[in-house]
């Protein structure tokens, strides 16, 4: 498997995990997997375009990097900005907060749209 294919496989797995977790009302854990799906989708596209691998969780930065290659990614900048804090929120006691299921569902929809968008590009 090539690097971009691995990123997209992980993104798909995170999307499925988020959907399953949301179904059983584990929204705080689900949103972490939504954030990871978003991140891996963007990194998958960058890897497909032969860009240097980046060790960052900054979704907004990653979307901007993708925009340098394809301006169509600009439509995901708002979601990236809003989802950005959830890489740690709910993962550590000092940054914990409950997240409403409706908000997670909206983010999940955006992550799924991004993953499908990237899969078509690759």
TIKOLKE-469603 format. One record per atom (N, C-alpha, C, CB): x, z, y; atom name; residue number from 1. Coordinates in Angstrom, 3 decimals. Glycine has a CB too. Layout:
TIKOLKE-469603
{{X Z Y} 'CA' NUM},
...
end
This chain:
TIKOLKE-469603
{{0.834 0.000 -1.189} 'N' 1},
{{0.000 0.000 0.000} 'CA' 1},
{{0.877 0.000 1.251} 'C' 1},
{{-0.948 1.216 -0.001} 'CB' 1},
{{0.454 -0.757 2.231} 'N' 2},
{{1.173 -0.778 3.496} 'CA' 2},
{{0.753 0.414 4.355} 'C' 2},
{{0.921 -2.104 4.245} 'CB' 2},
{{1.587 0.740 5.350} 'N' 3},
{{1.338 1.916 6.183} 'CA' 3},
{{-0.053 1.894 6.817} 'C' 3},
{{2.395 2.013 7.271} 'CB' 3},
{{-0.449 0.765 7.374} 'N' 4},
{{-1.762 0.720 8.035} 'CA' 4},
{{-2.893 0.941 7.032} 'C' 4},
{{-1.955 -0.626 8.754} 'CB' 4},
{{-2.718 0.453 5.821} 'N' 5},
{{-3.743 0.641 4.784} 'CA' 5},
{{-3.866 2.116 4.392} 'C' 5},
{{-3.410 -0.210 3.539} 'CB' 5},
{{-2.756 2.805 4.380} 'N' 6},
{{-2.767 4.241 4.070} 'CA' 6},
{{-3.506 5.007 5.164} 'C' 6},
{{-1.321 4.782 3.916} 'CB' 6},
{{-3.185 4.703 6.419} 'N' 7},
{{-3.888 5.357 7.532} 'CA' 7},
{{-5.394 5.126 7.431} 'C' 7},
{{-3.361 4.834 8.887} 'CB' 7},
{{-5.792 3.900 7.138} 'N' 8},
{{-7.218 3.585 7.077} 'CA' 8},
{{-7.891 4.226 5.867} 'C' 8},
{{-7.419 2.078 7.041} 'CB' 8},
{{-7.173 4.368 4.774} 'N' 9},
{{-7.706 5.071 3.599} 'CA' 9},
{{-7.941 6.538 3.938} 'C' 9},
{{-6.739 4.942 2.389} 'CB' 9},
{{-6.984 7.161 4.606} 'N' 10},
{{-7.136 8.566 5.014} 'CA' 10},
{{-8.290 8.700 6.010} 'C' 10},
{{-5.816 9.105 5.640} 'CB' 10},
{{-8.401 7.760 6.939} 'N' 11},
{{-9.501 7.779 7.910} 'CA' 11},
{{-10.849 7.709 7.190} 'C' 11},
{{-9.365 6.603 8.909} 'CB' 11},
{{-10.940 6.840 6.200} 'N' 12},
{{-12.176 6.705 5.421} 'CA' 12},
{{-12.492 8.009 4.687} 'C' 12},
{{-12.057 5.539 4.413} 'CB' 12},
{{-11.477 8.614 4.091} 'N' 13},
{{-11.667 9.889 3.387} 'CA' 13},
{{-12.129 10.981 4.349} 'C' 13},
{{-10.362 10.320 2.690} 'CB' 13},
{{-11.525 11.035 5.531} 'N' 14},
{{-11.933 12.031 6.530} 'CA' 14},
{{-13.367 11.792 6.992} 'C' 14},
{{-10.982 12.001 7.737} 'CB' 14},
{{-13.760 10.534 7.126} 'N' 15},
{{-15.128 10.218 7.511} 'CA' 15},
{{-16.113 10.715 6.449} 'C' 15},
{{-15.289 8.703 7.727} 'CB' 15},
{{-15.802 10.443 5.187} 'N' 16},
{{-16.672 10.899 4.094} 'CA' 16},
{{-16.738 12.422 4.040} 'C' 16},
{{-16.176 10.348 2.746} 'CB' 16},
{{-15.595 13.077 4.246} 'N' 17},
{{-15.563 14.539 4.252} 'CA' 17},
{{-16.421 15.090 5.385} 'C' 17},
{{-14.117 15.046 4.385} 'CB' 17},
{{-16.303 14.500 6.555} 'N' 18},
{{-17.083 14.956 7.715} 'CA' 18},
{{-18.580 14.815 7.450} 'C' 18},
{{-16.692 14.159 8.979} 'CB' 18},
{{-18.982 13.702 6.871} 'N' 19},
{{-20.406 13.495 6.565} 'CA' 19},
{{-20.905 14.550 5.578} 'C' 19},
{{-20.637 12.077 5.989} 'CB' 19},
{{-20.126 14.813 4.542} 'N' 20},
{{-20.527 15.798 3.533} 'CA' 20},
{{-20.601 17.204 4.140} 'C' 20},
{{-19.539 15.783 2.346} 'CB' 20},
{{-19.639 17.546 4.948} 'N' 21},
{{-19.615 18.868 5.574} 'CA' 21},
{{-20.770 19.047 6.559} 'C' 21},
{{-18.282 19.087 6.290} 'CB' 21},
{{-21.093 18.006 7.277} 'N' 22},
{{-22.200 18.087 8.232} 'CA' 22},
{{-23.533 18.290 7.501} 'C' 22},
{{-22.254 16.811 9.103} 'CB' 22},
{{-23.665 17.663 6.338} 'N' 23},
{{-24.894 17.812 5.550} 'CA' 23},
{{-25.145 19.255 5.125} 'C' 23},
{{-24.829 16.928 4.320} 'CB' 23},
{{-24.071 20.018 4.973} 'N' 24},
{{-24.235 21.420 4.564} 'CA' 24},
{{-23.984 22.372 5.739} 'C' 24},
{{-23.277 21.754 3.399} 'CB' 24},
{{-24.135 21.846 6.931} 'N' 25},
{{-24.083 22.629 8.180} 'CA' 25},
{{-22.732 23.282 8.459} 'C' 25},
{{-25.133 23.695 8.143} 'CB' 25},
{{-21.666 22.659 8.033} 'N' 26},
{{-20.320 23.140 8.372} 'CA' 26},
{{-19.758 22.266 9.494} 'C' 26},
{{-19.372 23.117 7.115} 'CB' 26},
{{-20.433 22.337 10.638} 'N' 27},
{{-20.110 21.428 11.739} 'CA' 27},
{{-18.723 21.660 12.335} 'C' 27},
{{-21.140 21.565 12.819} 'CB' 27},
{{-18.277 22.902 12.376} 'N' 28},
{{-16.956 23.177 12.963} 'CA' 28},
{{-15.839 22.573 12.110} 'C' 28},
{{-16.741 24.698 13.112} 'CB' 28},
{{-15.992 22.619 10.808} 'N' 29},
{{-15.007 21.995 9.924} 'CA' 29},
{{-15.185 20.479 9.927} 'C' 29},
{{-15.134 22.550 8.485} 'CB' 29},
{{-16.421 20.027 9.997} 'N' 30},
{{-16.696 18.590 10.001} 'CA' 30},
{{-16.052 17.903 11.203} 'C' 30},
{{-18.206 18.340 10.002} 'CB' 30},
{{-16.120 18.539 12.378} 'N' 31},
{{-15.591 17.895 13.583} 'CA' 31},
{{-14.074 17.701 13.488} 'C' 31},
{{-15.939 18.728 14.827} 'CB' 31},
{{-13.381 18.574 12.775} 'N' 32},
{{-11.946 18.381 12.559} 'CA' 32},
{{-11.714 17.066 11.806} 'C' 32},
{{-11.338 19.583 11.771} 'CB' 32},
{{-12.509 16.832 10.776} 'N' 33},
{{-12.348 15.598 9.990} 'CA' 33},
{{-12.768 14.363 10.790} 'C' 33},
{{-13.170 15.683 8.694} 'CB' 33},
{{-13.724 14.526 11.681} 'N' 34},
{{-14.103 13.428 12.574} 'CA' 34},
{{-12.914 13.080 13.475} 'C' 34},
{{-15.355 13.810 13.432} 'CB' 34},
{{-12.291 14.106 14.038} 'N' 35},
{{-11.126 13.900 14.898} 'CA' 35},
{{-10.017 13.207 14.107} 'C' 35},
{{-10.621 15.251 15.478} 'CB' 35},
{{-9.800 13.638 12.873} 'N' 36},
{{-8.764 13.037 12.034} 'CA' 36},
{{-9.085 11.584 11.702} 'C' 36},
{{-8.595 13.839 10.748} 'CB' 36},
{{-10.348 11.277 11.450} 'N' 37},
{{-10.756 9.892 11.207} 'CA' 37},
{{-10.425 9.026 12.417} 'C' 37},
{{-12.265 9.814 10.887} 'CB' 37},
{{-10.746 9.522 13.584} 'N' 38},
{{-10.473 8.810 14.831} 'CA' 38},
{{-8.963 8.560 14.967} 'C' 38},
{{-11.009 9.615 16.052} 'CB' 38},
{{-8.195 9.625 14.761} 'N' 39},
{{-6.736 9.540 14.906} 'CA' 39},
{{-6.129 8.562 13.908} 'C' 39},
{{-6.102 10.919 14.726} 'CB' 39},
{{-6.506 8.674 12.649} 'N' 40},
{{-5.925 7.804 11.616} 'CA' 40},
{{-6.345 6.353 11.798} 'C' 40},
{{-6.333 8.285 10.225} 'CB' 40},
{{-7.554 6.127 12.296} 'N' 41},
{{-7.991 4.754 12.565} 'CA' 41},
{{-7.101 4.111 13.632} 'C' 41},
{{-9.474 4.733 13.017} 'CB' 41},
{{-6.860 4.851 14.705} 'N' 42},
{{-6.009 4.338 15.782} 'CA' 42},
{{-4.578 4.121 15.299} 'C' 42},
{{-6.019 5.303 16.976} 'CB' 42},
{{-4.057 5.066 14.557} 'N' 43},
{{-2.691 4.926 14.030} 'CA' 43},
{{-2.608 3.773 13.024} 'C' 43},
{{-2.233 6.245 13.363} 'CB' 43},
{{-3.696 3.555 12.299} 'N' 44},
{{-3.734 2.416 11.371} 'CA' 44},
{{-3.625 1.096 12.105} 'C' 44},
{{-5.015 2.440 10.550} 'CB' 44},
{{-4.351 0.978 13.215} 'N' 45},
{{-4.276 -0.246 14.003} 'CA' 45},
{{-2.870 -0.437 14.573} 'C' 45},
{{-5.312 -0.217 15.138} 'CB' 45},
{{-2.300 0.623 15.103} 'N' 46},
{{-0.949 0.524 15.665} 'CA' 46},
{{0.069 0.139 14.587} 'C' 46},
{{-0.545 1.858 16.324} 'CB' 46},
{{-0.085 0.691 13.398} 'N' 47},
{{0.824 0.337 12.291} 'CA' 47},
{{0.637 -1.127 11.902} 'C' 47},
{{0.576 1.254 11.058} 'CB' 47},
{{-0.611 -1.579 11.881} 'N' 48},
{{-0.899 -2.981 11.571} 'CA' 48},
{{-0.201 -3.908 12.565} 'C' 48},
{{-2.420 -3.234 11.584} 'CB' 48},
{{-0.155 -3.469 13.818} 'N' 49},
{{0.489 -4.259 14.881} 'CA' 49},
{{1.994 -4.019 14.955} 'C' 49},
{{-0.142 -3.932 16.227} 'CB' 49},
{{2.522 -3.331 13.955} 'N' 50},
{{3.976 -3.085 13.847} 'CA' 50},
{{4.525 -2.233 14.983} 'C' 50},
{{4.722 -4.403 13.816} 'CB' 50},
{{3.688 -1.328 15.488} 'N' 51},
{{4.135 -0.405 16.527} 'CA' 51},
{{4.805 0.792 15.874} 'C' 51},
{{2.949 0.049 17.421} 'CB' 51},
{{5.724 1.384 16.589} 'N' 52},
{{6.447 2.551 16.087} 'CA' 52},
{{5.460 3.684 15.784} 'C' 52},
{{7.515 3.017 17.113} 'CB' 52},
{{5.639 4.326 14.640} 'N' 53},
{{4.784 5.443 14.243} 'CA' 53},
{{4.914 6.583 15.248} 'C' 53},
{{5.145 5.931 12.822} 'CB' 53},
{{3.782 7.162 15.638} 'N' 54},
{{3.770 8.223 16.642} 'CA' 54},
{{3.249 9.510 16.037} 'C' 54},
{{2.918 7.819 17.853} 'CB' 54},
{{3.979 10.589 16.226} 'N' 55},
{{3.545 11.895 15.739} 'CA' 55},
{{2.855 12.621 16.892} 'C' 55},
{{4.754 12.731 15.181} 'CB' 55},
{{1.606 12.234 17.106} 'N' 56},
{{0.799 12.842 18.159} 'CA' 56},
{{-0.634 12.945 17.673} 'C' 56},
{{0.880 12.023 19.479} 'CB' 56},
{{-1.341 13.914 18.210} 'N' 57},
{{-2.769 14.057 17.931} 'CA' 57},
{{-3.591 13.706 19.174} 'C' 57},
{{-3.088 15.497 17.461} 'CB' 57},
{{-2.941 13.218 20.209} 'N' 58},
{{-3.587 12.919 21.488} 'CA' 58},
{{-4.366 11.602 21.378} 'C' 58},
{{-2.534 12.839 22.633} 'CB' 58},
{{-5.656 11.720 21.132} 'N' 59},
{{-6.493 10.542 20.913} 'CA' 59},
{{-6.546 9.626 22.125} 'C' 59},
{{-7.887 10.964 20.544} 'CB' 59},
{{-6.608 10.220 23.296} 'N' 60},
{{-6.670 9.409 24.516} 'CA' 60},
{{-5.400 8.563 24.657} 'C' 60},
{{-6.857 10.313 25.762} 'CB' 60},
{{-4.263 9.168 24.404} 'N' 61},
{{-2.994 8.439 24.436} 'CA' 61},
{{-3.000 7.302 23.413} 'C' 61},
{{-1.813 9.396 24.163} 'CB' 61},
{{-3.468 7.589 22.207} 'N' 62},
{{-3.483 6.576 21.153} 'CA' 62},
{{-4.407 5.407 21.505} 'C' 62},
{{-3.917 7.203 19.829} 'CB' 62},
{{-5.569 5.706 22.086} 'N' 63},
{{-6.463 4.630 22.510} 'CA' 63},
{{-5.779 3.776 23.578} 'C' 63},
{{-7.799 5.205 23.047} 'CB' 63},
{{-5.098 4.417 24.502} 'N' 64},
{{-4.400 3.664 25.550} 'CA' 64},
{{-3.302 2.780 24.964} 'C' 64},
{{-3.800 4.622 26.584} 'CB' 64},
{{-2.622 3.276 23.950} 'N' 65},
{{-1.603 2.461 23.275} 'CA' 65},
{{-2.252 1.251 22.602} 'C' 65},
{{-0.829 3.307 22.229} 'CB' 65},
{{-3.406 1.465 21.979} 'N' 66},
{{-4.140 0.359 21.358} 'CA' 66},
{{-4.619 -0.634 22.407} 'C' 66},
{{-5.333 0.890 20.554} 'CB' 66},
{{-5.026 -0.134 23.573} 'N' 67},
{{-5.489 -1.002 24.662} 'CA' 67},
{{-4.388 -1.939 25.154} 'C' 67},
{{-6.002 -0.159 25.824} 'CB' 67},
{{-3.149 -1.507 25.036} 'N' 68},
{{-2.029 -2.370 25.435} 'CA' 68},
{{-1.975 -3.619 24.558} 'C' 68},
{{-0.690 -1.600 25.348} 'CB' 68},
{{-2.529 -3.513 23.357} 'N' 69},
{{-2.524 -4.620 22.402} 'CA' 69},
{{-3.859 -5.362 22.364} 'C' 69},
{{-2.188 -4.105 21.017} 'CB' 69},
{{-4.926 -4.646 22.680} 'N' 70},
{{-6.266 -5.219 22.610} 'CA' 70},
{{-7.192 -4.403 23.514} 'C' 70},
{{-6.795 -5.242 21.135} 'CB' 70},
{{-7.620 -5.000 24.605} 'N' 71},
{{-8.442 -4.292 25.592} 'CA' 71},
{{-9.807 -3.853 25.056} 'C' 71},
{{-8.645 -5.170 26.795} 'CB' 71},
{{-10.229 -4.400 23.942} 'N' 72},
{{-11.516 -3.993 23.372} 'CA' 72},
{{-11.530 -2.506 22.990} 'C' 72},
{{-11.834 -4.848 22.142} 'CB' 72},
{{-10.376 -1.917 22.794} 'N' 73},
{{-10.293 -0.491 22.450} 'CA' 73},
{{-10.739 0.403 23.609} 'C' 73},
{{-8.863 -0.132 22.042} 'CB' 73},
{{-10.808 -0.141 24.803} 'N' 74},
{{-11.205 0.656 25.973} 'CA' 74},
{{-12.578 1.301 25.788} 'C' 74},
{{-11.215 -0.220 27.226} 'CB' 74},
{{-13.404 0.715 24.974} 'N' 75},
{{-14.748 1.270 24.766} 'CA' 75},
{{-14.721 2.608 24.026} 'C' 75},
{{-15.603 0.279 23.992} 'CB' 75},
{{-13.567 2.979 23.478} 'N' 76},
{{-13.447 4.237 22.747} 'CA' 76},
{{-12.749 5.337 23.543} 'C' 76},
{{-12.703 4.004 21.467} 'CB' 76},
{{-12.377 5.050 24.779} 'N' 77},
{{-11.605 6.020 25.565} 'CA' 77},
{{-12.410 7.289 25.857} 'C' 77},
{{-11.147 5.384 26.879} 'CB' 77},
{{-13.672 7.161 26.175} 'N' 78},
{{-14.481 8.345 26.482} 'CA' 78},
{{-14.611 9.257 25.251} 'C' 78},
{{-15.883 7.919 26.983} 'CB' 78},
{{-14.907 8.669 24.120} 'N' 79},
{{-15.007 9.455 22.882} 'CA' 79},
{{-13.687 10.131 22.568} 'C' 79},
{{-15.434 8.565 21.705} 'CB' 79},
{{-12.583 9.409 22.758} 'N' 80},
{{-11.258 9.982 22.500} 'CA' 80},
{{-11.017 11.192 23.398} 'C' 80},
{{-10.154 8.923 22.723} 'CB' 80},
{{-11.368 11.074 24.647} 'N' 81},
{{-11.180 12.161 25.613} 'CA' 81},
{{-12.018 13.380 25.213} 'C' 81},
{{-11.560 11.691 27.042} 'CB' 81},
{{-13.260 13.146 24.807} 'N' 82},
{{-14.156 14.241 24.451} 'CA' 82},
{{-13.797 14.885 23.115} 'C' 82},
{{-15.580 13.744 24.406} 'CB' 82},
{{-13.271 14.102 22.206} 'N' 83},
{{-12.934 14.602 20.871} 'CA' 83},
{{-11.563 15.276 20.808} 'C' 83},
{{-12.978 13.469 19.880} 'CB' 83},
{{-10.738 14.953 21.748} 'N' 84},
{{-9.344 15.410 21.783} 'CA' 84},
{{-9.149 16.908 21.504} 'C' 84},
{{-8.762 15.091 23.118} 'CB' 84},
{{-9.933 17.803 22.084} 'N' 85},
{{-9.698 19.236 21.856} 'CA' 85},
{{-9.973 19.708 20.423} 'C' 85},
{{-10.550 20.029 22.796} 'CB' 85},
{{-10.681 18.898 19.641} 'N' 86},
{{-11.114 19.369 18.334} 'CA' 86},
{{-10.062 19.254 17.239} 'C' 86},
{{-12.315 18.620 17.924} 'CB' 86},
{{-8.857 18.889 17.607} 'N' 87},
{{-7.771 18.915 16.627} 'CA' 87},
{{-7.406 20.365 16.299} 'C' 87},
{{-6.529 18.145 17.160} 'CB' 87},
{{-7.633 21.270 17.253} 'N' 88},
{{-7.338 22.687 17.007} 'CA' 88},
{{-8.574 23.565 17.047} 'C' 88},
{{-6.342 23.189 18.018} 'CB' 88},
{{-9.590 23.169 17.795} 'N' 89},
{{-10.791 23.992 17.917} 'CA' 89},
{{-11.421 24.204 16.546} 'C' 89},
{{-11.803 23.340 18.881} 'CB' 89},
{{-11.610 25.436 16.196} 'N' 90},
{{-12.176 25.736 14.891} 'CA' 90},
{{-11.137 25.897 13.801} 'C' 90},
{{-13.128 24.671 14.503} 'CB' 90},
{{-9.888 25.614 14.126} 'N' 91},
{{-8.813 25.719 13.136} 'CA' 91},
{{-8.041 27.031 13.282} 'C' 91},
{{-7.855 24.532 13.269} 'CB' 91},
{{-8.043 27.601 14.477} 'N' 92},
{{-7.271 28.807 14.759} 'CA' 92},
{{-8.167 29.835 15.435} 'C' 92},
{{-6.042 28.485 15.645} 'CB' 92},
{{-7.959 31.089 15.133} 'N' 93},
{{-8.816 32.166 15.637} 'CA' 93},
{{-8.860 32.216 17.161} 'C' 93},
{{-8.338 33.498 15.102} 'CB' 93},
{{-7.727 31.984 17.805} 'N' 94},
{{-7.697 32.090 19.266} 'CA' 94},
{{-8.307 30.872 19.969} 'C' 94},
{{-6.270 32.277 19.732} 'CB' 94},
{{-8.686 29.843 19.219} 'N' 95},
{{-9.254 28.631 19.797} 'CA' 95},
{{-10.577 28.269 19.119} 'C' 95},
{{-8.259 27.467 19.676} 'CB' 95},
{{-11.185 29.240 18.429} 'N' 96},
{{-12.380 28.974 17.644} 'CA' 96},
{{-13.625 28.887 18.512} 'C' 96},
{{-12.559 30.044 16.597} 'CB' 96},
{{-14.492 27.966 18.157} 'N' 97},
{{-15.813 27.889 18.779} 'CA' 97},
{{-16.743 27.159 17.829} 'C' 97},
{{-15.753 27.171 20.165} 'CB' 97},
{{-17.985 27.592 17.798} 'N' 98},
{{-19.010 26.902 17.014} 'CA' 98},
{{-19.351 25.594 17.728} 'C' 98},
{{-20.293 27.799 16.828} 'CB' 98},
{{-19.596 24.564 16.958} 'N' 99},
{{-19.902 23.266 17.532} 'CA' 99},
{{-21.277 22.829 17.020} 'C' 99},
{{-18.799 22.213 17.172} 'CB' 99},
{{-22.125 22.428 17.922} 'N' 100},
{{-23.481 22.020 17.559} 'CA' 100},
{{-23.460 20.792 16.650} 'C' 100},
{{-24.307 21.729 18.819} 'CB' 100},
{{-24.333 20.811 15.659} 'N' 101},
{{-24.412 19.710 14.704} 'CA' 101},
{{-24.707 18.377 15.382} 'C' 101},
{{-25.474 20.000 13.667} 'CB' 101},
{{-25.551 18.391 16.402} 'N' 102},
{{-25.900 17.149 17.102} 'CA' 102},
{{-24.675 16.524 17.769} 'C' 102},
{{-26.989 17.417 18.152} 'CB' 102},
{{-23.817 17.367 18.325} 'N' 103},
{{-22.594 16.869 18.953} 'CA' 103},
{{-21.654 16.277 17.903} 'C' 103},
{{-21.886 17.999 19.729} 'CB' 103},
{{-21.518 16.967 16.792} 'N' 104},
{{-20.665 16.460 15.704} 'CA' 104},
{{-21.221 15.137 15.185} 'C' 104},
{{-20.564 17.498 14.544} 'CB' 104},
{{-22.530 15.044 15.041} 'N' 105},
{{-23.149 13.810 14.557} 'CA' 105},
{{-22.857 12.647 15.505} 'C' 105},
{{-24.667 13.997 14.400} 'CB' 105},
{{-22.885 12.919 16.814} 'N' 106},
{{-22.578 11.869 17.786} 'CA' 106},
{{-21.117 11.432 17.658} 'C' 106},
{{-22.867 12.360 19.222} 'CB' 106},
{{-20.218 12.409 17.559} 'N' 107},
{{-18.799 12.090 17.385} 'CA' 107},
{{-18.563 11.332 16.079} 'C' 107},
{{-17.954 13.376 17.409} 'CB' 107},
{{-19.268 11.729 15.038} 'N' 108},
{{-19.121 11.077 13.735} 'CA' 108},
{{-19.519 9.606 13.838} 'C' 108},
{{-19.979 11.796 12.661} 'CB' 108},
{{-20.587 9.339 14.537} 'N' 109},
{{-21.033 7.959 14.733} 'CA' 109},
{{-19.961 7.139 15.455} 'C' 109},
{{-22.353 7.928 15.530} 'CB' 109},
{{-19.363 7.731 16.475} 'N' 110},
{{-18.297 7.045 17.219} 'CA' 110},
{{-17.079 6.790 16.328} 'C' 110},
{{-17.883 7.876 18.451} 'CB' 110},
{{-16.705 7.783 15.523} 'N' 111},
{{-15.551 7.626 14.633} 'CA' 111},
{{-15.812 6.534 13.606} 'C' 111},
{{-15.228 8.954 13.924} 'CB' 111},
{{-17.025 6.490 13.092} 'N' 112},
{{-17.364 5.445 12.123} 'CA' 112},
{{-17.318 4.066 12.772} 'C' 112},
{{-18.754 5.699 11.523} 'CB' 112},
{{-17.813 3.953 13.997} 'N' 113},
{{-17.745 2.675 14.719} 'CA' 113},
{{-16.293 2.253 14.934} 'C' 113},
{{-18.474 2.780 16.077} 'CB' 113},
{{-15.441 3.216 15.307} 'N' 114},
{{-14.026 2.897 15.509} 'CA' 114},
{{-13.387 2.450 14.210} 'C' 114},
{{-13.274 4.103 16.078} 'CB' 114},
{{-13.625 3.178 13.135} 'N' 115},
{{-13.018 2.796 11.851} 'CA' 115},
{{-13.448 1.399 11.439} 'C' 115},
{{-13.395 3.802 10.755} 'CB' 115},
{{-14.721 1.079 11.539} 'N' 116},
{{-15.197 -0.264 11.174} 'CA' 116},
{{-14.574 -1.324 12.090} 'C' 116},
{{-16.747 -0.332 11.254} 'CB' 116},
{{-14.453 -1.006 13.370} 'N' 117},
{{-13.837 -1.911 14.334} 'CA' 117},
{{-12.393 -2.207 13.939} 'C' 117},
{{-13.894 -1.312 15.750} 'CB' 117},
{{-11.648 -1.156 13.617} 'N' 118},
{{-10.235 -1.320 13.229} 'CA' 118},
{{-10.132 -2.077 11.904} 'C' 118},
{{-9.534 0.064 13.113} 'CB' 118},
{{-10.973 -1.755 10.961} 'N' 119},
{{-10.927 -2.461 9.663} 'CA' 119},
{{-11.119 -3.961 9.852} 'C' 119},
{{-12.009 -1.910 8.705} 'CB' 119},
{{-11.990 -4.361 10.760} 'N' 120},
{{-12.192 -5.779 11.022} 'CA' 120},
{{-10.961 -6.403 11.665} 'C' 120},
{{-13.408 -5.983 11.916} 'CB' 120},
{{-10.283 -5.637 12.515} 'N' 121},
{{-9.083 -6.150 13.199} 'CA' 121},
{{-7.908 -6.318 12.232} 'C' 121},
{{-8.681 -5.206 14.344} 'CB' 121},
{{-7.858 -5.436 11.234} 'N' 122},
{{-6.724 -5.462 10.303} 'CA' 122},
{{-7.017 -6.335 9.105} 'C' 122},
{{-6.378 -4.054 9.842} 'CB' 122},
end
